[in-house]
Amino acid sequence: MPGFADSFWSNDYAAGLGVLFGKLQQGTVENRQVLTIARMRAEAEDIYGQRLSEIAPAVDKIQGGFGRDDGASVRKAYEGVRTEMEDAGKNHKKIAQNIRDLVINPFSRWCDAHESRISDSQEELQGRIKTHDKQAELVKKLRSTYFNKCRLLEDLEEENKLAFQDPENSPAAAKDIPEIKVEPEITEEEEPYEIGDETYPPEKVKQILEHMLNTIKIGETKVPILGTYQNTSTGTDIVEYLQKYMGSSSVSYAERIGQDLVTHGFLRLVGNVGNTFANSSRMNYQWRPKAFEMAGIPEKKAISRTFSMPVSGSEGSDSPVVGTVTEYLAKWDVLNTSRPNETPSERMRREAREADEKYKAGVQKLDEMRCELEEAIYLHLKFLERCELDRLKAIKTVVLDFSGTISNVIPSLQSTVDNMMLYQETVQPLGDLRYLLENYRTGSFVPKVVTYENYYNKVDEQTFGVDLEARARVDRKRVPVIVTTLLTYLDHHYPDLEGDEARRGVWLHEVPLGQTHKLRAKVNNGKAPALETFAEFDIPTVASLLKLYLLELPDSLVSSHVYEIIRTIYTTPTGDGGDAARVPILQQTLSQLRLTNIATLDACMNHFTRLIDLTSADEEYIAKLATTLAPCILRPRTETSLTMEEKHAYRLVRDLFAHKDAIFNELKRMSSSQASGSVRGNQARPRAISTDESNRKTHMEERNRLLLEKAQGSRSRATSPAPGPRGHARDRSVGRPETRFPISTGLTSPTQPRHTKRTSLGPVLPKRTSLEVPDDASMGLSHPSDGNFLNGSALAAGVLAPAAPIVQAADPQVTKVENESSLEKRNSLGRSGARFSSGRRVTPATAASRRTSTPTPPPGQQPAGEAQRGVVLSDAPMDY
């Protein structure tokens, strides 16, 4: 059963959590309802007991009754009834007190704590989601700015190419350009300063001023009308310093030194007329800029305007107003004083580079925030699941205690107690939790990675979240290096575990998401991960990293485009053939995937089937492993309430486990035959010798027909000398009619006439003998982005052999006739009286001699020159 951590995820995170918290808030209301029932029952029991206790005093007030009869039996019955009333009142009061002590007081405290836990989790997650959304919006803006800068830079460079000539080729370059020579200024030596009775060199004065400015108290002085003066000190403070540090023996000598400082321009009197220095606390002197400049201390400038907005800290950085104003002021350089020699082209390059760095940093920060948010959501979902389960158990306990308080005191209400016990038996916490998940879950955990989109389509610096084929292209491997490295590492470290149980548990162990993200951060750099990186983590974490990599792919390993086909396969009855009847249909469906996806799926299935065989795994473990791997292998394009309940991905994984060799061997054979046919159909293309245009149409039709014959297996060549009939695996149906694939795949039978005329057979494909990803330059083609099995142009060229007819004939004779007719139609192209090849006429005898001179080898044998044609999927365990 899935838990909260795998059920309440959505693309914006808030929708799934909103549904969950809505149900949890509903649970708190249910708690208050249960508490209200217990409280009102206690009050009712208390009132009932009080009224029962009032019966005896009320009847005792009646005189002349049973009090006058001393020994009558009726009196004993009366007294018994009276006593029972008193005892009943006491029992009901005891019931009320027990309900308060055992149910109301503890459950009310628990409900308050439960509500606080729910509200705290909701507030924390809402804050994190809000911060993540702000960063996502910022990344969008940074991306737009970065792309705009790059476009402006390209436009400017294009304008420069068209508008200006090369300076080396310009005739003006040969002329003499006059130069202006500026002689360096001769600095005059500064004269010494006479202060008091001493003469000080400039360096000494600098030290004295620096010490004075750091020691004397400096403030500001407000003068009416004139305003406020900065960097002022009183005369008494200056005289005190001169007596203490300058060796002034008297106040008059100190005033003399101060007057010299005024004379040399280091001080000036403010707020009074004149420029006389005096030892007075009322006299304020301002330190002139010359003093700060000579002392090498920055001058404190007055702030002419105060903005009512934060300029630093987290609030200022997050404020859009402050960010906009700061960015505007940073760009406001009218005279270009910061970079006077910068050309417009250099400025645009710098701005594009800065925008790229900001955008990249924003994406990295967003990725870190997303990981932290997912970790927090994952932990909170686990915590909230425990809280909800505890709540349901608490309600079960409350009902049990409630019934216990009554059953222990009043045996006469046993039937009522039995009913209440029956009610509490019907409370099933796990069942209620399952009902919540089945009816309100919003989606499984499938993280949506925000990848860095480089303007020039480079994916060198990231591994996770990148398209599988793009990653393999960069790695120059058919299977991405991250997948092969992880599988190889696990193969080498399985023997380190003790027992098969531990080895099987590697893939079922629930690893904390934060631990997996920690390992992900170390290998998410677009490079081949080093094995030393995995040594810091345990083996289940490494296995969890592979599952996370497959989950973060933009599309599942088995593309979501074929999800509807997979659904049709598993919802259609297979008849008497059983599970094996689905194997040809699965082969046909999986052949539509890209070669990288098939190779990666083959590598993973090799690993898992080998693990199952070597550890002798039972059926229960295989089912759990298939359930764990199902979302990693196949996911629908959009997850709905219907797809969440479907088990098609699980059944597909089980079939891949059970029929791995049959499925992938056929895929390899299909890959090899199709690729070799496309290569043979495009090699050694003859050139026209004559330039005569009179027979152009005939030559073109002959050329296209010859290429089509080569691509479809050379229909017109002589019969093979092999002992048995040779046929393609697609030339006849496999299995019973009801087990055929029920959806039309768009392929026509070779016996049916073609209603469309092909005008191009596509480019020539080079010879391929391995799973290495070729360069774009070497292939001359763009890599296919669709689900084709081959390298792009084979399907586009139309040279693949069409599929066999879907409907089989019931009568063997009819089948034989149809096969013969199809062979006749297939060989009908070889009956023309004359052919044109390379612009020359070829007679039928010459063509026949050519056909008989190169007989077709028997099935299973190939000529020496065609031993390694096409793409061959190697079934080696881990040699990628």
Residue pairs with C-beta under 8 A, 6 or more apart in sequence:
1 434
1 437
2 437
2 441
2 444
3 381
3 382
3 385
3 437
4 20
4 381
4 382
4 384
4 385
4 388
4 437
5 378
5 381
5 382
5 385
5 445
6 444
6 445
7 16
7 437
7 441
7 442
7 443
7 444
8 16
8 17
8 19
8 20
8 381
8 441
8 442
8 443
9 16
9 377
9 442
9 443
9 444
9 445
9 446
10 16
10 17
10 442
10 443
11 448
12 129
12 133
13 129
13 132
13 373
13 377
14 126
14 129
15 442
16 442
16 443
17 122
17 125
17 129
17 377
19 440
19 442
20 381
20 384
20 440
21 118
21 122
23 436
23 440
24 118
24 384
24 387
24 388
25 118
27 388
27 391
28 111
28 114
28 115
28 118
30 395
31 107
31 111
31 114
31 115
31 391
31 394
31 395
32 111
34 107
34 395
34 398
35 104
35 107
35 108
35 111
38 99
38 103
38 104
38 107
38 398
38 402
39 104
41 99
41 402
42 95
42 96
42 97
42 99
42 100
42 103
42 104
43 96
45 92
45 93
45 95
45 96
45 99
46 92
46 93
46 96
48 89
48 92
49 88
49 89
49 90
49 91
49 92
49 93
49 94
49 95
49 96
50 89
50 93
51 89
52 85
52 86
52 88
52 89
52 92
53 86
53 89
53 90
53 93
54 89
55 82
55 85
55 86
55 89
56 82
56 85
56 86
59 65
59 82
66 72
66 74
66 75
66 78
66 79
69 75
91 409
91 410
94 409
95 405
95 406
95 409
95 410
98 405
98 408
98 409
99 402
99 405
102 401
102 404
102 405
103 398
103 401
103 402
103 405
107 394
107 398
110 394
114 387
114 390
114 391
117 383
117 387
118 384
118 387
121 380
121 383
121 384
124 376
124 380
125 376
125 377
125 380
128 369
128 372
128 373
128 376
128 377
129 373
131 369
132 366
132 369
132 370
132 373
134 318
135 362
135 365
135 366
135 369
136 366
136 450
138 362
138 366
139 359
139 362
139 363
139 366
139 450
142 355
142 358
142 359
142 362
143 359
143 453
145 355
145 358
145 359
146 352
146 355
146 356
146 358
146 359
146 455
147 455
149 348
149 351
149 352
149 355
149 356
150 352
150 355
150 356
150 455
152 348
152 352
153 345
153 348
153 349
153 352
156 344
156 345
156 348
157 345
160 345
167 173
190 202
192 199
192 200
192 201
192 202
193 199
193 200
193 201
193 202
193 205
193 260
193 264
194 200
194 260
195 205
195 257
195 260
195 261
195 264
196 246
196 248
196 253
196 256
196 257
196 260
200 208
202 294
205 294
206 294
206 295
206 296
208 246
209 266
209 291
209 294
209 295
210 295
210 296
210 297
211 245
212 238
212 241
212 295
213 287
213 291
213 292
213 295
213 297
214 297
215 241
215 245
216 233
216 237
216 238
216 241
217 233
217 234
217 237
218 231
218 232
218 233
218 287
218 300
219 232
219 233
220 228
220 229
220 230
220 231
220 232
221 228
221 229
221 232
221 270
221 271
221 284
221 286
222 228
222 229
223 229
223 270
223 271
226 270
226 271
228 302
229 270
229 271
229 284
229 286
230 286
230 300
230 301
230 302
231 286
231 287
231 292
231 299
231 300
232 270
232 284
232 285
232 286
232 287
233 284
233 285
233 287
234 280
234 281
234 282
234 283
234 284
234 285
235 258
235 277
235 278
235 279
235 280
235 281
235 283
235 284
235 285
236 279
236 280
236 281
238 254
238 258
238 267
238 277
238 285
239 248
239 251
239 254
239 255
239 258
239 279
242 248
242 254
242 257
242 258
243 249
243 251
243 254
246 254
246 257
248 254
248 257
251 279
254 279
255 277
255 278
255 279
258 267
258 277
258 285
259 276
259 277
261 267
261 277
262 268
262 269
262 275
262 276
262 277
262 285
265 288
265 290
266 287
266 288
266 290
266 291
266 294
267 277
267 285
267 286
267 287
267 288
267 291
268 275
268 285
268 286
268 288
269 275
269 276
269 277
269 283
269 284
269 285
270 284
270 285
270 286
271 284
272 283
277 283
277 285
289 299
292 298
292 299
293 299
309 316
309 319
309 321
309 322
309 325
310 316
310 319
310 322
311 322
311 326
316 322
317 323
336 342
339 347
342 350
356 455
359 452
360 452
363 450
363 451
363 452
364 452
366 450
367 449
367 450
370 447
370 449
370 450
371 517
371 520
371 521
374 447
374 513
374 517
375 513
375 514
375 517
378 445
378 512
378 513
378 514
379 513
379 514
385 433
388 433
388 436
389 429
389 430
389 433
392 427
392 429
392 432
392 433
393 429
395 427
396 424
396 427
396 429
399 420
399 423
399 424
399 427
400 421
400 424
402 420
403 417
403 420
403 421
403 424
406 413
406 416
406 417
406 420
407 413
407 414
407 417
407 421
438 645
441 644
443 639
443 644
444 631
444 639
444 644
445 551
446 551
446 631
446 635
446 639
447 548
447 551
447 552
449 464
449 465
449 552
450 465
451 459
451 462
451 465
451 466
452 461
452 462
459 466
459 467
459 470
459 471
459 474
459 526
460 474
460 526
461 525
461 526
462 524
462 525
462 526
463 471
463 480
463 482
463 523
463 524
463 525
463 526
463 527
463 549
464 520
464 524
464 548
464 549
464 552
465 552
465 553
465 554
466 554
467 553
467 554
467 555
468 480
468 553
468 555
468 557
468 594
468 596
468 597
468 600
469 594
469 596
469 597
469 783
469 785
471 480
471 482
472 478
472 479
472 480
472 596
472 600
472 773
473 773
473 783
474 526
475 481
475 528
475 773
476 772
476 773
477 484
477 771
477 772
477 773
477 880
478 595
478 596
478 599
478 771
478 772
478 773
478 880
479 596
479 599
479 600
479 603
479 771
479 880
480 596
480 600
481 528
481 529
482 523
482 528
482 529
482 549
483 546
483 549
483 600
483 603
483 604
484 603
484 878
484 880
485 528
485 529
485 531
486 542
486 543
486 545
486 546
486 549
487 546
487 603
487 604
487 607
487 878
488 878
489 531
489 534
489 542
490 506
490 539
490 542
490 543
490 607
491 607
491 877
491 878
493 539
493 542
494 503
494 506
494 539
494 611
496 539
497 503
497 506
497 539
500 614
500 615
500 616
500 617
503 611
503 614
503 615
504 611
504 615
504 617
504 621
504 625
505 540
506 539
506 540
506 543
507 540
507 543
507 608
507 611
507 625
507 628
507 629
508 621
508 624
508 625
508 628
509 540
509 543
509 544
511 540
511 541
511 543
511 544
515 537
515 541
515 544
516 541
516 544
516 545
516 548
518 537
519 533
519 534
519 537
519 541
519 542
519 545
520 545
520 548
522 529
522 533
523 529
523 533
523 545
534 542
547 628
547 629
547 632
550 556
550 557
550 632
550 633
551 631
551 632
556 631
556 632
556 633
556 634
556 635
557 597
557 600
557 601
557 604
557 632
557 633
557 634
558 566
558 590
558 593
558 597
558 601
558 633
558 634
558 652
559 593
559 594
559 597
559 787
560 634
560 635
560 636
560 637
561 592
561 637
561 787
562 589
562 590
562 592
562 593
562 787
563 634
563 635
563 636
563 637
563 648
565 589
565 743
566 589
566 634
566 648
566 649
566 652
567 646
567 648
568 742
568 743
569 582
569 585
569 586
569 589
569 648
569 741
570 582
570 648
570 651
570 652
572 742
573 738
574 581
574 582
574 738
574 739
575 581
575 736
575 738
575 739
576 736
577 735
577 736
577 739
579 655
579 658
579 659
580 659
581 735
581 736
581 739
582 655
582 739
583 655
583 659
583 662
583 663
583 666
584 666
584 734
584 735
584 741
585 739
585 740
585 741
586 652
586 655
586 659
586 663
587 663
587 666
587 667
587 670
588 741
588 745
588 803
589 741
590 598
590 601
590 663
590 667
591 598
591 667
591 670
591 789
592 787
592 788
592 789
593 601
593 787
593 789
594 784
594 786
594 787
594 788
594 789
595 671
595 771
595 789
595 790
595 791
595 871
596 773
598 664
598 667
598 671
598 789
598 873
599 771
599 873
601 633
601 656
602 664
602 667
602 873
602 875
603 878
603 880
604 633
605 656
605 657
605 660
605 664
606 660
606 875
606 877
606 878
607 878
608 625
608 629
608 657
609 657
609 660
610 877
611 617
612 621
612 622
612 625
612 657
617 625
622 654
622 657
623 654
626 650
626 653
626 654
626 657
627 650
629 653
630 647
630 649
630 650
630 652
630 653
631 649
633 649
633 652
633 653
633 656
634 648
634 649
634 652
634 653
635 649
636 643
655 663
656 663
664 873
664 875
665 875
666 729
667 789
667 873
668 872
668 873
668 875
669 729
670 729
670 789
671 789
671 790
671 870
671 871
671 872
671 873
672 869
672 870
672 871
672 872
672 873
673 728
673 801
673 870
674 789
674 790
674 794
674 800
674 801
674 870
675 765
675 768
675 790
675 791
675 794
675 869
675 870
675 871
676 866
676 869
676 870
677 710
677 711
677 712
677 713
677 794
677 799
677 800
677 801
677 870
678 711
678 765
678 790
678 793
678 794
678 797
678 799
678 800
678 870
679 765
679 766
679 767
679 768
679 869
679 870
680 710
680 711
680 866
680 869
681 707
681 708
681 710
681 711
681 712
681 761
681 797
681 799
682 707
682 711
682 761
682 762
682 763
682 764
682 765
682 797
682 799
683 764
683 767
685 707
685 764
686 703
686 837
686 838
687 838
688 699
688 838
688 839
689 838
689 839
689 840
690 839
695 836
698 836
699 836
699 839
702 835
702 836
702 837
704 758
704 761
705 829
706 837
707 761
708 758
708 761
708 799
709 715
709 716
709 829
711 761
711 797
711 799
712 799
712 801
713 728
713 801
714 856
715 826
715 827
715 829
715 830
716 827
716 829
716 830
716 847
716 851
717 851
717 854
717 856
718 848
718 851
718 852
718 855
718 856
720 726
720 855
720 856
720 857
720 858
721 855
721 856
721 858
722 856
722 857
722 858
722 859
723 858
724 858
724 859
726 856
726 858
726 859
728 801
730 801
730 802
730 803
730 804
731 750
731 804
732 804
732 819
733 740
733 804
733 805
733 806
733 808
737 807
737 808
740 806
740 807
741 806
744 806
745 803
747 802
747 803
748 754
748 802
749 802
749 803
749 804
749 805
749 822
750 801
750 802
750 822
750 825
750 826
751 805
751 818
751 821
751 822
751 825
751 826
758 798
760 797
761 797
761 798
761 799
762 793
762 794
762 796
762 797
762 798
762 799
763 780
763 781
763 793
763 797
765 779
765 781
765 791
765 793
765 794
766 774
766 778
766 779
767 868
767 869
768 774
768 791
768 870
768 871
769 868
769 869
769 872
770 872
771 871
771 872
771 873
771 874
771 880
774 791
776 782
776 783
779 791
781 791
781 792
781 793
782 792
783 791
783 792
784 791
784 792
788 794
788 795
790 800
790 871
791 871
794 800
808 815
809 815
809 818
830 847
832 844
833 844
834 841
834 842
834 843
834 844
835 841
835 842
835 847
836 842
857 863
862 869
